[in-house]
Amino acid sequence: MATGETGFDDVSFDLISVQYHSLKAGHDYGQYVRDAENAGRQDIAEFFRKVMSEDSARAKQCHEFLRELSGSSESGPAVS
């Protein structure tokens, strides 16, 4: 895999980016759940919980892929 200026190969960089954004969004969704609950909209709160769960699963999958790439010849020096 090609390695950019960061020392990370493109695929690892992309996985790290998706993982970060999924975790960040999950943090933000907690506030969205509270806002919906405060507005008396349990249906919307449940929607945000579902979205939060999906992002958590996405972040976990990225973590697993990064673990597989770590130390392999596919990863750049920053992941090895």
PDB file of N, CA, C and O in Angstrom:
ATOM      1  N   MET A   1       0.836  -1.181   0.000  1.00  0.00           N
ATOM      2  CA  MET A   1       0.000   0.000   0.000  1.00  0.00           C
ATOM      3  C   MET A   1       0.881   1.244   0.000  1.00  0.00           C
ATOM      4  O   MET A   1       1.958   1.262   0.594  1.00  0.00           O
ATOM      5  N   ALA A   2       0.413   2.255  -0.660  1.00  0.00           N
ATOM      6  CA  ALA A   2       1.157   3.500  -0.711  1.00  0.00           C
ATOM      7  C   ALA A   2       1.166   4.170   0.655  1.00  0.00           C
ATOM      8  O   ALA A   2       0.193   4.097   1.406  1.00  0.00           O
ATOM      9  N   THR A   3       2.280   4.822   0.963  1.00  0.00           N
ATOM     10  CA  THR A   3       2.408   5.525   2.237  1.00  0.00           C
ATOM     11  C   THR A   3       2.526   7.013   1.958  1.00  0.00           C
ATOM     12  O   THR A   3       3.399   7.446   1.206  1.00  0.00           O
ATOM     13  N   GLY A   4       1.646   7.788   2.565  1.00  0.00           N
ATOM     14  CA  GLY A   4       1.658   9.231   2.365  1.00  0.00           C
ATOM     15  C   GLY A   4       2.642   9.928   3.273  1.00  0.00           C
ATOM     16  O   GLY A   4       3.463   9.285   3.927  1.00  0.00           O
ATOM     17  N   GLU A   5       2.561  11.217   3.312  1.00  0.00           N
ATOM     18  CA  GLU A   5       3.465  12.035   4.109  1.00  0.00           C
ATOM     19  C   GLU A   5       3.346  11.769   5.600  1.00  0.00           C
ATOM     20  O   GLU A   5       4.263  12.083   6.358  1.00  0.00           O
ATOM     21  N   THR A   6       2.236  11.197   6.029  1.00  0.00           N
ATOM     22  CA  THR A   6       2.014  10.952   7.455  1.00  0.00           C
ATOM     23  C   THR A   6       2.724   9.707   7.954  1.00  0.00           C
ATOM     24  O   THR A   6       2.839   9.512   9.164  1.00  0.00           O
ATOM     25  N   GLY A   7       3.205   8.857   7.049  1.00  0.00           N
ATOM     26  CA  GLY A   7       3.790   7.584   7.454  1.00  0.00           C
ATOM     27  C   GLY A   7       2.756   6.480   7.534  1.00  0.00           C
ATOM     28  O   GLY A   7       3.097   5.328   7.802  1.00  0.00           O
ATOM     29  N   PHE A   8       1.504   6.814   7.307  1.00  0.00           N
ATOM     30  CA  PHE A   8       0.425   5.829   7.310  1.00  0.00           C
ATOM     31  C   PHE A   8       0.063   5.505   5.866  1.00  0.00           C
ATOM     32  O   PHE A   8       0.018   6.391   5.012  1.00  0.00           O
ATOM     33  N   ASP A   9      -0.192   4.233   5.604  1.00  0.00           N
ATOM     34  CA  ASP A   9      -0.680   3.882   4.282  1.00  0.00           C
ATOM     35  C   ASP A   9      -2.097   4.425   4.140  1.00  0.00           C
ATOM     36  O   ASP A   9      -2.757   4.723   5.135  1.00  0.00           O
ATOM     37  N   ASP A  10      -2.554   4.551   2.918  1.00  0.00           N
ATOM     38  CA  ASP A  10      -3.860   5.155   2.657  1.00  0.00           C
ATOM     39  C   ASP A  10      -5.002   4.414   3.350  1.00  0.00           C
ATOM     40  O   ASP A  10      -5.893   5.047   3.915  1.00  0.00           O
ATOM     41  N   VAL A  11      -4.985   3.098   3.312  1.00  0.00           N
ATOM     42  CA  VAL A  11      -6.075   2.319   3.905  1.00  0.00           C
ATOM     43  C   VAL A  11      -6.095   2.493   5.423  1.00  0.00           C
ATOM     44  O   VAL A  11      -7.165   2.663   6.008  1.00  0.00           O
ATOM     45  N   SER A  12      -4.936   2.452   6.064  1.00  0.00           N
ATOM     46  CA  SER A  12      -4.891   2.659   7.519  1.00  0.00           C
ATOM     47  C   SER A  12      -5.370   4.059   7.870  1.00  0.00           C
ATOM     48  O   SER A  12      -6.141   4.238   8.813  1.00  0.00           O
ATOM     49  N   PHE A  13      -4.919   5.041   7.121  1.00  0.00           N
ATOM     50  CA  PHE A  13      -5.355   6.416   7.353  1.00  0.00           C
ATOM     51  C   PHE A  13      -6.873   6.522   7.233  1.00  0.00           C
ATOM     52  O   PHE A  13      -7.523   7.159   8.061  1.00  0.00           O
ATOM     53  N   ASP A  14      -7.430   5.902   6.208  1.00  0.00           N
ATOM     54  CA  ASP A  14      -8.876   5.942   5.991  1.00  0.00           C
ATOM     55  C   ASP A  14      -9.622   5.266   7.139  1.00  0.00           C
ATOM     56  O   ASP A  14     -10.636   5.783   7.608  1.00  0.00           O
ATOM     57  N   LEU A  15      -9.126   4.113   7.595  1.00  0.00           N
ATOM     58  CA  LEU A  15      -9.762   3.413   8.719  1.00  0.00           C
ATOM     59  C   LEU A  15      -9.703   4.253   9.989  1.00  0.00           C
ATOM     60  O   LEU A  15     -10.682   4.340  10.730  1.00  0.00           O
ATOM     61  N   ILE A  16      -8.555   4.868  10.236  1.00  0.00           N
ATOM     62  CA  ILE A  16      -8.407   5.713  11.421  1.00  0.00           C
ATOM     63  C   ILE A  16      -9.368   6.896  11.340  1.00  0.00           C
ATOM     64  O   ILE A  16      -9.966   7.286  12.343  1.00  0.00           O
ATOM     65  N   SER A  17      -9.512   7.459  10.158  1.00  0.00           N
ATOM     66  CA  SER A  17     -10.419   8.587   9.969  1.00  0.00           C
ATOM     67  C   SER A  17     -11.868   8.178  10.243  1.00  0.00           C
ATOM     68  O   SER A  17     -12.582   8.875  10.964  1.00  0.00           O
ATOM     69  N   VAL A  18     -12.300   7.063   9.678  1.00  0.00           N
ATOM     70  CA  VAL A  18     -13.669   6.599   9.912  1.00  0.00           C
ATOM     71  C   VAL A  18     -13.875   6.272  11.385  1.00  0.00           C
ATOM     72  O   VAL A  18     -14.920   6.584  11.956  1.00  0.00           O
ATOM     73  N   GLN A  19     -12.874   5.641  12.001  1.00  0.00           N
ATOM     74  CA  GLN A  19     -12.988   5.299  13.424  1.00  0.00           C
ATOM     75  C   GLN A  19     -13.129   6.574  14.262  1.00  0.00           C
ATOM     76  O   GLN A  19     -14.000   6.653  15.128  1.00  0.00           O
ATOM     77  N   TYR A  20     -12.288   7.558  14.009  1.00  0.00           N
ATOM     78  CA  TYR A  20     -12.348   8.813  14.754  1.00  0.00           C
ATOM     79  C   TYR A  20     -13.719   9.470  14.608  1.00  0.00           C
ATOM     80  O   TYR A  20     -14.344   9.852  15.597  1.00  0.00           O
ATOM     81  N   HIS A  21     -14.176   9.594  13.370  1.00  0.00           N
ATOM     82  CA  HIS A  21     -15.442  10.285  13.137  1.00  0.00           C
ATOM     83  C   HIS A  21     -16.625   9.514  13.726  1.00  0.00           C
ATOM     84  O   HIS A  21     -17.591  10.120  14.189  1.00  0.00           O
ATOM     85  N   SER A  22     -16.552   8.194  13.710  1.00  0.00           N
ATOM     86  CA  SER A  22     -17.611   7.385  14.323  1.00  0.00           C
ATOM     87  C   SER A  22     -17.639   7.588  15.830  1.00  0.00           C
ATOM     88  O   SER A  22     -18.710   7.732  16.419  1.00  0.00           O
ATOM     89  N   LEU A  23     -16.468   7.601  16.455  1.00  0.00           N
ATOM     90  CA  LEU A  23     -16.401   7.797  17.909  1.00  0.00           C
ATOM     91  C   LEU A  23     -16.821   9.215  18.289  1.00  0.00           C
ATOM     92  O   LEU A  23     -17.533   9.412  19.273  1.00  0.00           O
ATOM     93  N   LYS A  24     -16.386  10.189  17.520  1.00  0.00           N
ATOM     94  CA  LYS A  24     -16.763  11.583  17.787  1.00  0.00           C
ATOM     95  C   LYS A  24     -18.267  11.762  17.653  1.00  0.00           C
ATOM     96  O   LYS A  24     -18.899  12.399  18.495  1.00  0.00           O
ATOM     97  N   ALA A  25     -18.833  11.205  16.604  1.00  0.00           N
ATOM     98  CA  ALA A  25     -20.279  11.307  16.397  1.00  0.00           C
ATOM     99  C   ALA A  25     -21.025  10.625  17.536  1.00  0.00           C
ATOM    100  O   ALA A  25     -22.030  11.142  18.022  1.00  0.00           O
ATOM    101  N   GLY A  26     -20.534   9.469  17.960  1.00  0.00           N
ATOM    102  CA  GLY A  26     -21.175   8.758  19.063  1.00  0.00           C
ATOM    103  C   GLY A  26     -21.230   9.609  20.323  1.00  0.00           C
ATOM    104  O   GLY A  26     -22.216   9.582  21.060  1.00  0.00           O
ATOM    105  N   HIS A  27     -20.181  10.351  20.558  1.00  0.00           N
ATOM    106  CA  HIS A  27     -20.149  11.259  21.707  1.00  0.00           C
ATOM    107  C   HIS A  27     -21.208  12.342  21.553  1.00  0.00           C
ATOM    108  O   HIS A  27     -21.924  12.659  22.503  1.00  0.00           O
ATOM    109  N   ASP A  28     -21.304  12.903  20.366  1.00  0.00           N
ATOM    110  CA  ASP A  28     -22.288  13.964  20.104  1.00  0.00           C
ATOM    111  C   ASP A  28     -23.716  13.440  20.195  1.00  0.00           C
ATOM    112  O   ASP A  28     -24.606  14.149  20.666  1.00  0.00           O
ATOM    113  N   TYR A  29     -23.944  12.215  19.753  1.00  0.00           N
ATOM    114  CA  TYR A  29     -25.291  11.654  19.757  1.00  0.00           C
ATOM    115  C   TYR A  29     -25.870  11.548  21.166  1.00  0.00           C
ATOM    116  O   TYR A  29     -27.088  11.600  21.340  1.00  0.00           O
ATOM    117  N   GLY A  30     -25.021  11.403  22.152  1.00  0.00           N
ATOM    118  CA  GLY A  30     -25.513  11.371  23.532  1.00  0.00           C
ATOM    119  C   GLY A  30     -26.301  12.634  23.855  1.00  0.00           C
ATOM    120  O   GLY A  30     -27.339  12.579  24.515  1.00  0.00           O
ATOM    121  N   GLN A  31     -25.800  13.765  23.386  1.00  0.00           N
ATOM    122  CA  GLN A  31     -26.522  15.033  23.592  1.00  0.00           C
ATOM    123  C   GLN A  31     -27.815  15.050  22.792  1.00  0.00           C
ATOM    124  O   GLN A  31     -28.834  15.560  23.259  1.00  0.00           O
ATOM    125  N   TYR A  32     -27.772  14.499  21.600  1.00  0.00           N
ATOM    126  CA  TYR A  32     -28.976  14.463  20.768  1.00  0.00           C
ATOM    127  C   TYR A  32     -30.064  13.623  21.431  1.00  0.00           C
ATOM    128  O   TYR A  32     -31.244  13.973  21.386  1.00  0.00           O
ATOM    129  N   VAL A  33     -29.659  12.516  22.046  1.00  0.00           N
ATOM    130  CA  VAL A  33     -30.620  11.665  22.770  1.00  0.00           C
ATOM    131  C   VAL A  33     -31.261  12.477  23.894  1.00  0.00           C
ATOM    132  O   VAL A  33     -32.482  12.477  24.047  1.00  0.00           O
ATOM    133  N   ARG A  34     -30.435  13.164  24.675  1.00  0.00           N
ATOM    134  CA  ARG A  34     -30.959  13.974  25.782  1.00  0.00           C
ATOM    135  C   ARG A  34     -31.889  15.070  25.282  1.00  0.00           C
ATOM    136  O   ARG A  34     -32.931  15.330  25.886  1.00  0.00           O
ATOM    137  N   ASP A  35     -31.514  15.714  24.179  1.00  0.00           N
ATOM    138  CA  ASP A  35     -32.368  16.767  23.617  1.00  0.00           C
ATOM    139  C   ASP A  35     -33.730  16.205  23.213  1.00  0.00           C
ATOM    140  O   ASP A  35     -34.762  16.811  23.502  1.00  0.00           O
ATOM    141  N   ALA A  36     -33.735  15.072  22.558  1.00  0.00           N
ATOM    142  CA  ALA A  36     -34.993  14.460  22.123  1.00  0.00           C
ATOM    143  C   ALA A  36     -35.836  14.042  23.325  1.00  0.00           C
ATOM    144  O   ALA A  36     -37.052  14.233  23.341  1.00  0.00           O
ATOM    145  N   GLU A  37     -35.173  13.469  24.333  1.00  0.00           N
ATOM    146  CA  GLU A  37     -35.902  13.064  25.549  1.00  0.00           C
ATOM    147  C   GLU A  37     -36.496  14.287  26.249  1.00  0.00           C
ATOM    148  O   GLU A  37     -37.641  14.259  26.700  1.00  0.00           O
ATOM    149  N   ASN A  38     -35.707  15.357  26.335  1.00  0.00           N
ATOM    150  CA  ASN A  38     -36.203  16.585  26.966  1.00  0.00           C
ATOM    151  C   ASN A  38     -37.381  17.185  26.209  1.00  0.00           C
ATOM    152  O   ASN A  38     -38.216  17.877  26.791  1.00  0.00           O
ATOM    153  N   ALA A  39     -37.441  16.915  24.910  1.00  0.00           N
ATOM    154  CA  ALA A  39     -38.545  17.412  24.094  1.00  0.00           C
ATOM    155  C   ALA A  39     -39.734  16.441  24.108  1.00  0.00           C
ATOM    156  O   ALA A  39     -40.755  16.680  23.464  1.00  0.00           O
ATOM    157  N   GLY A  40     -39.580  15.349  24.851  1.00  0.00           N
ATOM    158  CA  GLY A  40     -40.658  14.375  24.916  1.00  0.00           C
ATOM    159  C   GLY A  40     -40.784  13.502  23.677  1.00  0.00           C
ATOM    160  O   GLY A  40     -41.837  12.909  23.441  1.00  0.00           O
ATOM    161  N   ARG A  41     -39.729  13.418  22.893  1.00  0.00           N
ATOM    162  CA  ARG A  41     -39.756  12.644  21.655  1.00  0.00           C
ATOM    163  C   ARG A  41     -38.926  11.371  21.816  1.00  0.00           C
ATOM    164  O   ARG A  41     -37.781  11.293  21.371  1.00  0.00           O
ATOM    165  N   GLN A  42     -39.526  10.392  22.457  1.00  0.00           N
ATOM    166  CA  GLN A  42     -38.845   9.115  22.672  1.00  0.00           C
ATOM    167  C   GLN A  42     -38.538   8.412  21.352  1.00  0.00           C
ATOM    168  O   GLN A  42     -37.533   7.711  21.237  1.00  0.00           O
ATOM    169  N   ASP A  43     -39.405   8.602  20.358  1.00  0.00           N
ATOM    170  CA  ASP A  43     -39.167   7.980  19.057  1.00  0.00           C
ATOM    171  C   ASP A  43     -37.874   8.505  18.426  1.00  0.00           C
ATOM    172  O   ASP A  43     -37.100   7.745  17.844  1.00  0.00           O
ATOM    173  N   ILE A  44     -37.658   9.805  18.552  1.00  0.00           N
ATOM    174  CA  ILE A  44     -36.442  10.399  18.001  1.00  0.00           C
ATOM    175  C   ILE A  44     -35.234  10.019  18.856  1.00  0.00           C
ATOM    176  O   ILE A  44     -34.156   9.756  18.322  1.00  0.00           O
ATOM    177  N   ALA A  45     -35.405   9.988  20.171  1.00  0.00           N
ATOM    178  CA  ALA A  45     -34.318   9.557  21.052  1.00  0.00           C
ATOM    179  C   ALA A  45     -33.883   8.142  20.695  1.00  0.00           C
ATOM    180  O   ALA A  45     -32.689   7.845  20.665  1.00  0.00           O
ATOM    181  N   GLU A  46     -34.848   7.272  20.427  1.00  0.00           N
ATOM    182  CA  GLU A  46     -34.521   5.889  20.047  1.00  0.00           C
ATOM    183  C   GLU A  46     -33.802   5.841  18.703  1.00  0.00           C
ATOM    184  O   GLU A  46     -32.896   5.030  18.512  1.00  0.00           O
ATOM    185  N   PHE A  47     -34.196   6.695  17.785  1.00  0.00           N
ATOM    186  CA  PHE A  47     -33.484   6.793  16.505  1.00  0.00           C
ATOM    187  C   PHE A  47     -32.020   7.166  16.737  1.00  0.00           C
ATOM    188  O   PHE A  47     -31.124   6.550  16.159  1.00  0.00           O
ATOM    189  N   PHE A  48     -31.772   8.173  17.583  1.00  0.00           N
ATOM    190  CA  PHE A  48     -30.393   8.574  17.854  1.00  0.00           C
ATOM    191  C   PHE A  48     -29.620   7.461  18.554  1.00  0.00           C
ATOM    192  O   PHE A  48     -28.429   7.286  18.295  1.00  0.00           O
ATOM    193  N   ARG A  49     -30.273   6.709  19.432  1.00  0.00           N
ATOM    194  CA  ARG A  49     -29.601   5.563  20.072  1.00  0.00           C
ATOM    195  C   ARG A  49     -29.194   4.524  19.022  1.00  0.00           C
ATOM    196  O   ARG A  49     -28.108   3.948  19.095  1.00  0.00           O
ATOM    197  N   LYS A  50     -30.061   4.296  18.064  1.00  0.00           N
ATOM    198  CA  LYS A  50     -29.766   3.338  16.989  1.00  0.00           C
ATOM    199  C   LYS A  50     -28.578   3.814  16.168  1.00  0.00           C
ATOM    200  O   LYS A  50     -27.677   3.033  15.866  1.00  0.00           O
ATOM    201  N   VAL A  51     -28.572   5.090  15.807  1.00  0.00           N
ATOM    202  CA  VAL A  51     -27.466   5.664  15.041  1.00  0.00           C
ATOM    203  C   VAL A  51     -26.171   5.562  15.844  1.00  0.00           C
ATOM    204  O   VAL A  51     -25.118   5.241  15.293  1.00  0.00           O
ATOM    205  N   MET A  52     -26.251   5.834  17.146  1.00  0.00           N
ATOM    206  CA  MET A  52     -25.077   5.745  18.018  1.00  0.00           C
ATOM    207  C   MET A  52     -24.531   4.325  18.040  1.00  0.00           C
ATOM    208  O   MET A  52     -23.319   4.117  17.981  1.00  0.00           O
ATOM    209  N   SER A  53     -25.421   3.359  18.124  1.00  0.00           N
ATOM    210  CA  SER A  53     -25.020   1.952  18.134  1.00  0.00           C
ATOM    211  C   SER A  53     -24.353   1.558  16.812  1.00  0.00           C
ATOM    212  O   SER A  53     -23.360   0.830  16.805  1.00  0.00           O
ATOM    213  N   GLU A  54     -24.899   2.036  15.713  1.00  0.00           N
ATOM    214  CA  GLU A  54     -24.310   1.747  14.398  1.00  0.00           C
ATOM    215  C   GLU A  54     -22.912   2.339  14.279  1.00  0.00           C
ATOM    216  O   GLU A  54     -22.007   1.688  13.757  1.00  0.00           O
ATOM    217  N   ASP A  55     -22.728   3.569  14.761  1.00  0.00           N
ATOM    218  CA  ASP A  55     -21.399   4.182  14.712  1.00  0.00           C
ATOM    219  C   ASP A  55     -20.424   3.458  15.634  1.00  0.00           C
ATOM    220  O   ASP A  55     -19.243   3.330  15.309  1.00  0.00           O
ATOM    221  N   SER A  56     -20.903   2.987  16.771  1.00  0.00           N
ATOM    222  CA  SER A  56     -20.042   2.223  17.676  1.00  0.00           C
ATOM    223  C   SER A  56     -19.568   0.937  17.003  1.00  0.00           C
ATOM    224  O   SER A  56     -18.396   0.576  17.105  1.00  0.00           O
ATOM    225  N   ALA A  57     -20.472   0.253  16.319  1.00  0.00           N
ATOM    226  CA  ALA A  57     -20.108  -0.970  15.600  1.00  0.00           C
ATOM    227  C   ALA A  57     -19.119  -0.659  14.479  1.00  0.00           C
ATOM    228  O   ALA A  57     -18.192  -1.431  14.233  1.00  0.00           O
ATOM    229  N   ARG A  58     -19.317   0.468  13.802  1.00  0.00           N
ATOM    230  CA  ARG A  58     -18.411   0.882  12.736  1.00  0.00           C
ATOM    231  C   ARG A  58     -17.011   1.152  13.295  1.00  0.00           C
ATOM    232  O   ARG A  58     -16.019   0.731  12.700  1.00  0.00           O
ATOM    233  N   ALA A  59     -16.924   1.841  14.416  1.00  0.00           N
ATOM    234  CA  ALA A  59     -15.624   2.124  15.035  1.00  0.00           C
ATOM    235  C   ALA A  59     -14.939   0.827  15.464  1.00  0.00           C
ATOM    236  O   ALA A  59     -13.726   0.683  15.310  1.00  0.00           O
ATOM    237  N   LYS A  60     -15.708  -0.102  15.994  1.00  0.00           N
ATOM    238  CA  LYS A  60     -15.139  -1.396  16.418  1.00  0.00           C
ATOM    239  C   LYS A  60     -14.603  -2.159  15.216  1.00  0.00           C
ATOM    240  O   LYS A  60     -13.528  -2.753  15.296  1.00  0.00           O
ATOM    241  N   GLN A  61     -15.332  -2.155  14.101  1.00  0.00           N
ATOM    242  CA  GLN A  61     -14.869  -2.849  12.899  1.00  0.00           C
ATOM    243  C   GLN A  61     -13.579  -2.226  12.382  1.00  0.00           C
ATOM    244  O   GLN A  61     -12.672  -2.945  11.963  1.00  0.00           O
ATOM    245  N   CYS A  62     -13.484  -0.900  12.404  1.00  0.00           N
ATOM    246  CA  CYS A  62     -12.238  -0.236  12.014  1.00  0.00           C
ATOM    247  C   CYS A  62     -11.089  -0.688  12.903  1.00  0.00           C
ATOM    248  O   CYS A  62      -9.989  -0.953  12.416  1.00  0.00           O
ATOM    249  N   HIS A  63     -11.340  -0.776  14.198  1.00  0.00           N
ATOM    250  CA  HIS A  63     -10.322  -1.206  15.148  1.00  0.00           C
ATOM    251  C   HIS A  63      -9.824  -2.610  14.802  1.00  0.00           C
ATOM    252  O   HIS A  63      -8.622  -2.875  14.835  1.00  0.00           O
ATOM    253  N   GLU A  64     -10.748  -3.495  14.474  1.00  0.00           N
ATOM    254  CA  GLU A  64     -10.373  -4.868  14.118  1.00  0.00           C
ATOM    255  C   GLU A  64      -9.530  -4.897  12.848  1.00  0.00           C
ATOM    256  O   GLU A  64      -8.530  -5.611  12.781  1.00  0.00           O
ATOM    257  N   PHE A  65      -9.931  -4.124  11.845  1.00  0.00           N
ATOM    258  CA  PHE A  65      -9.135  -4.058  10.617  1.00  0.00           C
ATOM    259  C   PHE A  65      -7.747  -3.495  10.890  1.00  0.00           C
ATOM    260  O   PHE A  65      -6.758  -3.996  10.355  1.00  0.00           O
ATOM    261  N   LEU A  66      -7.664  -2.463  11.714  1.00  0.00           N
ATOM    262  CA  LEU A  66      -6.356  -1.889  12.046  1.00  0.00           C
ATOM    263  C   LEU A  66      -5.485  -2.885  12.796  1.00  0.00           C
ATOM    264  O   LEU A  66      -4.271  -2.932  12.592  1.00  0.00           O
ATOM    265  N   ARG A  67      -6.095  -3.672  13.653  1.00  0.00           N
ATOM    266  CA  ARG A  67      -5.347  -4.707  14.366  1.00  0.00           C
ATOM    267  C   ARG A  67      -4.768  -5.713  13.369  1.00  0.00           C
ATOM    268  O   ARG A  67      -3.619  -6.133  13.503  1.00  0.00           O
ATOM    269  N   GLU A  68      -5.562  -6.094  12.372  1.00  0.00           N
ATOM    270  CA  GLU A  68      -5.090  -7.028  11.341  1.00  0.00           C
ATOM    271  C   GLU A  68      -3.930  -6.443  10.541  1.00  0.00           C
ATOM    272  O   GLU A  68      -2.969  -7.145  10.225  1.00  0.00           O
ATOM    273  N   LEU A  69      -4.023  -5.158  10.218  1.00  0.00           N
ATOM    274  CA  LEU A  69      -2.981  -4.510   9.421  1.00  0.00           C
ATOM    275  C   LEU A  69      -1.710  -4.240  10.219  1.00  0.00           C
ATOM    276  O   LEU A  69      -0.620  -4.183   9.649  1.00  0.00           O
ATOM    277  N   SER A  70      -1.840  -4.076  11.513  1.00  0.00           N
ATOM    278  CA  SER A  70      -0.705  -3.722  12.363  1.00  0.00           C
ATOM    279  C   SER A  70       0.394  -4.772  12.254  1.00  0.00           C
ATOM    280  O   SER A  70       0.173  -5.959  12.491  1.00  0.00           O
ATOM    281  N   GLY A  71       1.570  -4.306  11.892  1.00  0.00           N
ATOM    282  CA  GLY A  71       2.718  -5.201  11.809  1.00  0.00           C
ATOM    283  C   GLY A  71       2.778  -6.001  10.527  1.00  0.00           C
ATOM    284  O   GLY A  71       3.716  -6.775  10.338  1.00  0.00           O
ATOM    285  N   SER A  72       1.817  -5.841   9.644  1.00  0.00           N
ATOM    286  CA  SER A  72       1.847  -6.583   8.376  1.00  0.00           C
ATOM    287  C   SER A  72       2.613  -5.786   7.341  1.00  0.00           C
ATOM    288  O   SER A  72       2.881  -4.598   7.519  1.00  0.00           O
ATOM    289  N   SER A  73       2.961  -6.457   6.260  1.00  0.00           N
ATOM    290  CA  SER A  73       3.661  -5.773   5.179  1.00  0.00           C
ATOM    291  C   SER A  73       2.742  -4.819   4.438  1.00  0.00           C
ATOM    292  O   SER A  73       3.206  -4.014   3.630  1.00  0.00           O
ATOM    293  N   GLU A  74       1.424  -4.901   4.706  1.00  0.00           N
ATOM    294  CA  GLU A  74       0.461  -4.020   4.042  1.00  0.00           C
ATOM    295  C   GLU A  74       0.442  -2.624   4.667  1.00  0.00           C
ATOM    296  O   GLU A  74       0.029  -1.663   4.017  1.00  0.00           O
ATOM    297  N   SER A  75       0.875  -2.507   5.893  1.00  0.00           N
ATOM    298  CA  SER A  75       0.767  -1.229   6.591  1.00  0.00           C
ATOM    299  C   SER A  75       2.061  -0.424   6.431  1.00  0.00           C
ATOM    300  O   SER A  75       3.129  -0.970   6.155  1.00  0.00           O
ATOM    301  N   GLY A  76       1.929   0.853   6.609  1.00  0.00           N
ATOM    302  CA  GLY A  76       3.095   1.730   6.561  1.00  0.00           C
ATOM    303  C   GLY A  76       3.844   1.666   7.888  1.00  0.00           C
ATOM    304  O   GLY A  76       3.409   0.979   8.812  1.00  0.00           O
ATOM    305  N   PRO A  77       4.951   2.366   7.987  1.00  0.00           N
ATOM    306  CA  PRO A  77       5.777   2.319   9.200  1.00  0.00           C
ATOM    307  C   PRO A  77       5.087   2.861  10.438  1.00  0.00           C
ATOM    308  O   PRO A  77       5.461   2.501  11.554  1.00  0.00           O
ATOM    309  N   ALA A  78       4.090   3.715  10.270  1.00  0.00           N
ATOM    310  CA  ALA A  78       3.403   4.269  11.427  1.00  0.00           C
ATOM    311  C   ALA A  78       2.502   3.253  12.106  1.00  0.00           C
ATOM    312  O   ALA A  78       2.190   3.407  13.287  1.00  0.00           O
ATOM    313  N   VAL A  79       2.074   2.217  11.394  1.00  0.00           N
ATOM    314  CA  VAL A  79       1.175   1.201  11.961  1.00  0.00           C
ATOM    315  C   VAL A  79       1.955  -0.033  12.387  1.00  0.00           C
ATOM    316  O   VAL A  79       1.478  -0.811  13.213  1.00  0.00           O
ATOM    317  N   SER A  80       3.133  -0.219  11.841  1.00  0.00           N
ATOM    318  CA  SER A  80       3.941  -1.407  12.139  1.00  0.00           C
ATOM    319  C   SER A  80       4.437  -1.434  13.554  1.00  0.00           C
ATOM    320  O   SER A  80       5.130  -2.372  13.947  1.00  0.00           O
TER     321      SER A  80
END
